[in-house]
Structure formats: structure tokens, C-alpha cells
Amino acid sequence: MKGILLAGGTGSRLFPVTSVVNKHLLPIFDKPMIYYALTSLISASIREICLICNDKDLDSYKNLLGNGSEFGISIEYIIQDQPKGISHALSLASGFIGEDNVSVILGDNVFVDQGDIRKNVKNFKSGARIFAIPVKNPENYGIVEVNAALEPISLVEKPQNSNSRLAVPGFYIFDSYCSKYAASVDLSDRGEYEIIDLLNRYLDKDKLKVSLLSRGVGWIDAGTSKNHAIVSRYIEAKQQMHGVMIGSPHEAAHVRGFIDDAQLLAFAKNIKPSEYSDYLENLILYSPALRN
């Protein structure tokens, strides 16, 4: 299983701050937004990752994440010159995907997983799998309607009227056919190659599965000013309450054995003094039962 982290786009919903800083590099409480999505991929034991971004921000991402070696993974970069949608990004990544299955995450989606995502990534075989989570404002999201057996019936982008309140969060699992299907998606009225249209390709072939996220899973699209503030407070509260970090790719890599104690400590010493370095230095003292 490979991973694709989508970090392009203009971040128009967060203007004016995104006129000078890419939204995925904005802080969510104490870490850059991109750390949370990267952590989700590493937590699913994915070690080959492609980050798709625009040319203007490429150097910033490379300065922050490098080639992935500090996390015990590999990161390669692909430029998406214009914000033409998720399906367009996947067609650009066809060479990276090759014959492998791939997990795709949106860089502005923050997950606090209870194991649902990790299990689905591990057990994935073929076709496509999406997740579903109830929301109170379905008109703001891509929505999936399912039957009593949790089989998908329809997918609609931001419906004004819907029989379903199940939103599709920004984590998708595909087989290698996704880049081929993505290349056949037509341009939408919004001027993008939509993810919903790609998912409908799989639905039409009866190869789309849905997993309902458990109520313990935290998820938020942090791409608006209001949601960005909400998720920052949420992360702060969780960390202050439990004394463990959310969205640390270094911790996720350490827990999964991608890097060892010596590598973790070397990185922590290199970024002293900071609360983040103090936390990483203390990680090896924790009981394994407390690691996530």
C-alpha cells in the first residue's frame, strides 16, 4: 500500500492568510496542518508517500519534510500546476501508483483514528473504499447514501436536498485502477475533475465499499477559518487532558518501528529547545500501552 497526500489548491476558504502561506502549512494548535495528514498515513503503516502540491510551495514542503528519512519513510513530490481537483491529481500520480493499492488523504482533513482507518487499510484488497460519518449540514460535503447493509446507493457533491447525512471524509482507499479511471473523468461545472465522479466510476462497476466510522473517531475538514479554530481547540484540549500528542508523524513512525529510539532522540536534540523536542525525548520512557 502506497500513500498520496494532497496538499495543492489555493486555500481560498482561508483567505487572506493563505495569500502568503499555503493552508497546509498553517498551524493547528502546535503543529503544521500537514503533520496531521502525514501522521494518518504513517499510522496506517504506509511508508511510500507522494505529496502533491503546487510549484510555489514545493520548497517549503521539502524544507519541512525532506525525503521522509527522519520518519523512516520515503516522500516524493509531484507538482499540480493548477487546482484542477482530486481526480486530476491522481492521474498525475499514475507513475507513482503503478500496480499498487493506494490510500489518499486530503492535507486539510484531520483525523483522530480509533483504529478504523488502520484496519481498513490493512485489510483492503481491491476496488475502492470510502468512509462515512454523520454530519448536521450535508449540503457542505460530499454525501453517500447507503442501504441497510451499508452498501452505497448514490454519491452526491454538496446536495441541497438529501436522504442521507453521511459525509465522505477526505481519506480514500483505491486499487491501482484509480489513476486510469481518474484520467477518464470529465471536467465539472466547477472547473475541476471531481473525486465524486471517480468514486461513481467504482460504484457503477459495483466495486465501491463503505465503512462507517465509529463514534469515537474524530474528523474535521480544517479548510475554513471556523473549522480551523475549532480543530485547534480540540487538539489542545485532547493533548492537555491526556498528555499525549495528536498528529506527530515522528511518534507514529517510532511506534511502528520505522525509526528507533536513537533516531528519535537524535531528531529531538536537533530541534531543541521546544515543547515538541521535550515530548519526543520523553516518549521512550512511556509504557507501550500509552503510545498511539
VENZIBEL-V680885 format. One record per residue. N is the residue number from 1. RES is the residue in three letters. PHI is phi in whole degrees, 0 to 359 (NA if undefined). Layout:
# VENZIBEL-V680885
n: <N | N>
res: <RES | RES>
phi: <PHI | PHI>
This chain:
# VENZIBEL-V680885
n: <1 | 2 | 3 | 4 | 5 | 6 | 7 | 8 | 9 | 10 | 11 | 12 | 13 | 14 | 15 | 16 | 17 | 18 | 19 | 20 | 21 | 22 | 23 | 24 | 25 | 26 | 27 | 28 | 29 | 30 | 31 | 32 | 33 | 34 | 35 | 36 | 37 | 38 | 39 | 40 | 41 | 42 | 43 | 44 | 45 | 46 | 47 | 48 | 49 | 50 | 51 | 52 | 53 | 54 | 55 | 56 | 57 | 58 | 59 | 60 | 61 | 62 | 63 | 64 | 65 | 66 | 67 | 68 | 69 | 70 | 71 | 72 | 73 | 74 | 75 | 76 | 77 | 78 | 79 | 80 | 81 | 82 | 83 | 84 | 85 | 86 | 87 | 88 | 89 | 90 | 91 | 92 | 93 | 94 | 95 | 96 | 97 | 98 | 99 | 100 | 101 | 102 | 103 | 104 | 105 | 106 | 107 | 108 | 109 | 110 | 111 | 112 | 113 | 114 | 115 | 116 | 117 | 118 | 119 | 120 | 121 | 122 | 123 | 124 | 125 | 126 | 127 | 128 | 129 | 130 | 131 | 132 | 133 | 134 | 135 | 136 | 137 | 138 | 139 | 140 | 141 | 142 | 143 | 144 | 145 | 146 | 147 | 148 | 149 | 150 | 151 | 152 | 153 | 154 | 155 | 156 | 157 | 158 | 159 | 160 | 161 | 162 | 163 | 164 | 165 | 166 | 167 | 168 | 169 | 170 | 171 | 172 | 173 | 174 | 175 | 176 | 177 | 178 | 179 | 180 | 181 | 182 | 183 | 184 | 185 | 186 | 187 | 188 | 189 | 190 | 191 | 192 | 193 | 194 | 195 | 196 | 197 | 198 | 199 | 200 | 201 | 202 | 203 | 204 | 205 | 206 | 207 | 208 | 209 | 210 | 211 | 212 | 213 | 214 | 215 | 216 | 217 | 218 | 219 | 220 | 221 | 222 | 223 | 224 | 225 | 226 | 227 | 228 | 229 | 230 | 231 | 232 | 233 | 234 | 235 | 236 | 237 | 238 | 239 | 240 | 241 | 242 | 243 | 244 | 245 | 246 | 247 | 248 | 249 | 250 | 251 | 252 | 253 | 254 | 255 | 256 | 257 | 258 | 259 | 260 | 261 | 262 | 263 | 264 | 265 | 266 | 267 | 268 | 269 | 270 | 271 | 272 | 273 | 274 | 275 | 276 | 277 | 278 | 279 | 280 | 281 | 282 | 283 | 284 | 285 | 286 | 287 | 288 | 289 | 290 | 291 | 292>
res: <MET | LYS | GLY | ILE | LEU | LEU | ALA | GLY | GLY | THR | GLY | SER | ARG | LEU | PHE | PRO | VAL | THR | SER | VAL | VAL | ASN | LYS | HIS | LEU | LEU | PRO | ILE | PHE | ASP | LYS | PRO | MET | ILE | TYR | TYR | ALA | LEU | THR | SER | LEU | ILE | SER | ALA | SER | ILE | ARG | GLU | ILE | CYS | LEU | ILE | CYS | ASN | ASP | LYS | ASP | LEU | ASP | SER | TYR | LYS | ASN | LEU | LEU | GLY | ASN | GLY | SER | GLU | PHE | GLY | ILE | SER | ILE | GLU | TYR | ILE | ILE | GLN | ASP | GLN | PRO | LYS | GLY | ILE | SER | HIS | ALA | LEU | SER | LEU | ALA | SER | GLY | PHE | ILE | GLY | GLU | ASP | ASN | VAL | SER | VAL | ILE | LEU | GLY | ASP | ASN | VAL | PHE | VAL | ASP | GLN | GLY | ASP | ILE | ARG | LYS | ASN | VAL | LYS | ASN | PHE | LYS | SER | GLY | ALA | ARG | ILE | PHE | ALA | ILE | PRO | VAL | LYS | ASN | PRO | GLU | ASN | TYR | GLY | ILE | VAL | GLU | VAL | ASN | ALA | ALA | LEU | GLU | PRO | ILE | SER | LEU | VAL | GLU | LYS | PRO | GLN | ASN | SER | ASN | SER | ARG | LEU | ALA | VAL | PRO | GLY | PHE | TYR | ILE | PHE | ASP | SER | TYR | CYS | SER | LYS | TYR | ALA | ALA | SER | VAL | ASP | LEU | SER | ASP | ARG | GLY | GLU | TYR | GLU | ILE | ILE | ASP | LEU | LEU | ASN | ARG | TYR | LEU | ASP | LYS | ASP | LYS | LEU | LYS | VAL | SER | LEU | LEU | SER | ARG | GLY | VAL | GLY | TRP | ILE | ASP | ALA | GLY | THR | SER | LYS | ASN | HIS | ALA | ILE | VAL | SER | ARG | TYR | ILE | GLU | ALA | LYS | GLN | GLN | MET | HIS | GLY | VAL | MET | ILE | GLY | SER | PRO | HIS | GLU | ALA | ALA | HIS | VAL | ARG | GLY | PHE | ILE | ASP | ASP | ALA | GLN | LEU | LEU | ALA | PHE | ALA | LYS | ASN | ILE | LYS | PRO | SER | GLU | TYR | SER | ASP | TYR | LEU | GLU | ASN | LEU | ILE | LEU | TYR | SER | PRO | ALA | LEU | ARG | ASN>
phi: <NA | 256 | 229 | 237 | 248 | 268 | 227 | 267 | 81 | 260 | 65 | 298 | 291 | 251 | 299 | 266 | 298 | 281 | 286 | 238 | 226 | 299 | 301 | 287 | 258 | 292 | 284 | 252 | 55 | 243 | 218 | 296 | 309 | 299 | 300 | 291 | 293 | 298 | 298 | 299 | 291 | 296 | 297 | 270 | 65 | 264 | 244 | 250 | 231 | 245 | 257 | 254 | 214 | 272 | 296 | 298 | 257 | 303 | 297 | 296 | 293 | 295 | 294 | 279 | 250 | 60 | 268 | 91 | 297 | 291 | 255 | 72 | 230 | 242 | 235 | 243 | 238 | 232 | 270 | 249 | 297 | 230 | 285 | 260 | 105 | 291 | 298 | 297 | 299 | 291 | 292 | 294 | 268 | 301 | 293 | 292 | 294 | 57 | 257 | 263 | 287 | 214 | 258 | 239 | 231 | 279 | 294 | 258 | 259 | 253 | 244 | 244 | 276 | 256 | 113 | 301 | 293 | 302 | 295 | 292 | 296 | 298 | 267 | 293 | 243 | 201 | 80 | 216 | 226 | 241 | 250 | 222 | 212 | 291 | 227 | 270 | 232 | 299 | 293 | 260 | 224 | 287 | 240 | 248 | 257 | 234 | 267 | 296 | 267 | 63 | 268 | 291 | 255 | 205 | 229 | 224 | 272 | 48 | 288 | 284 | 224 | 214 | 274 | 230 | 246 | 268 | 278 | 258 | 289 | 278 | 222 | 231 | 238 | 230 | 276 | 291 | 287 | 299 | 291 | 293 | 297 | 298 | 293 | 263 | 287 | 277 | 293 | 275 | 296 | 278 | 82 | 229 | 262 | 281 | 292 | 300 | 293 | 294 | 297 | 293 | 299 | 291 | 297 | 297 | 267 | 58 | 238 | 251 | 242 | 236 | 241 | 279 | 291 | 292 | 293 | 279 | 279 | 265 | 210 | 208 | 277 | 271 | 275 | 241 | 300 | 295 | 293 | 299 | 292 | 297 | 290 | 296 | 293 | 297 | 296 | 301 | 296 | 298 | 290 | 293 | 289 | 252 | 73 | 236 | 276 | 249 | 83 | 258 | 294 | 292 | 295 | 301 | 293 | 292 | 299 | 271 | 77 | 288 | 229 | 261 | 303 | 297 | 292 | 296 | 294 | 297 | 294 | 300 | 294 | 289 | 248 | 290 | 267 | 200 | 296 | 296 | 293 | 299 | 297 | 295 | 297 | 278 | 302 | 290 | 272 | 286 | 295 | 307 | 293 | 267 | 277 | 235>
